[in-house]
Amino acid sequence: MSLDQDALAELRKDAGAAPNRYQTRTGQRRRRWWMAAAVLVAAVAGWLLLGRSGPLEVRTVVVAPPPTPGSTAVLSASGYIVARRLATVSAKVTGRVASLEFEEGARAEAGQVLARLDESTARAVWEVALRQRDAARKDLREVEVRLDEAVRQRDRLRTLQAEKLVSASSLDAAEAEATALAARLEAARAAVSVAESNLGLRQQDLDDLVVRAPFSGVIISKDAQPGEMVSPISAGGGYTRTGIATIVDMDSREIEVDVNEAYINRVREGQRAEAVLDAYPDWKIPARVIAIVPTADRQKATVRVRIGIEQLDPRILPDMGVKVRFFDDVAPEGPPLRASVPSEALAGAEDDLHAWQVEDGRVRRVAVRAGEESEGQRGIIEGLEPGAVVVVDPPAEIKDGSRVRVRDGG
């Protein structure tokens, strides 16, 4: 019985010791987790600390020399290529188109025949006028012959009457006949003149049936076909054409743009400009202001400006869209400019304008005075010199002395 008591006591001792070993292992495991968490927090804090203290990634630009007079655009505007001489050619009279003697895109010289109208009726009238003129001329010739005979008869009777061989009444009759024939001769001549004038009118009617180019140019549209009726006025309820062709003088091409009236003071006659067609964005076309149309459009608040193209090119077509930049050949008023930078390189208000200049991997805050902005650039009056490197779009956390690293590509 004593042995059993001893065994039980031993078992109780072992059972009481087991929970202590389990608690020890659990405590060790917790300490390891806490140590790992502490190491992780320390690593994150170190990474953040190192990241904040690392160089800022920025874009930079080199400060450029100041713009020379005439190289800075003071205004941009959009417009279209137009032709000053463009006409829709029509016949002078109403008629049916007999033939067309042109094609679209072809060049026509001044006076070249473009179309012919049906001339059957006009030709018949002309032939009648021609016969009337011929008849009047024959009548005139008859009167001339009879007048010559009457004058000779009168002269003979005058000689005979002087010798008292004929009576005075015979001479008077001869005198009257000669005078009457002279009057008929004048009437016959007038009739011939009228007949010739009438023939000229009928010939003009025939000529009006031939449509000719009013000036040299390129035909850009065919507005009628053979067999259609054409008229210089609108008639026939829309079934009568008012034009046969549209011709444009390509030598009269120029540019028209609408300039906002608030900026028209920046444009003047003779000012240098540069045009870029929407169809050829890389082609810069030299141009110059021809005139400022002296009226404003109250609906759009714009003023129309005519711009001449210095060198015409076949690629420049009427109604093409175009963008124009106006350059100022006069040096700007105010203090002289020392440099030029993009507007994004300047920060702060106008009374506290500054730039961040990069020197040996660090930035330095530089106070500047700047002129007016033009096409994204600002002239520098004081503070920066050409060749200096400045930060573009500086980040918010930048400060004087910050280390920076130039981003790839700028």
Summary of the structure (lengths in Angstrom):
residues: 410
radius of gyration: 51.5
end to end distance: 96.4
largest distance: 219.4
contacts: 1155
relative contact order: 0.17
helix: 38%
strand: 32%
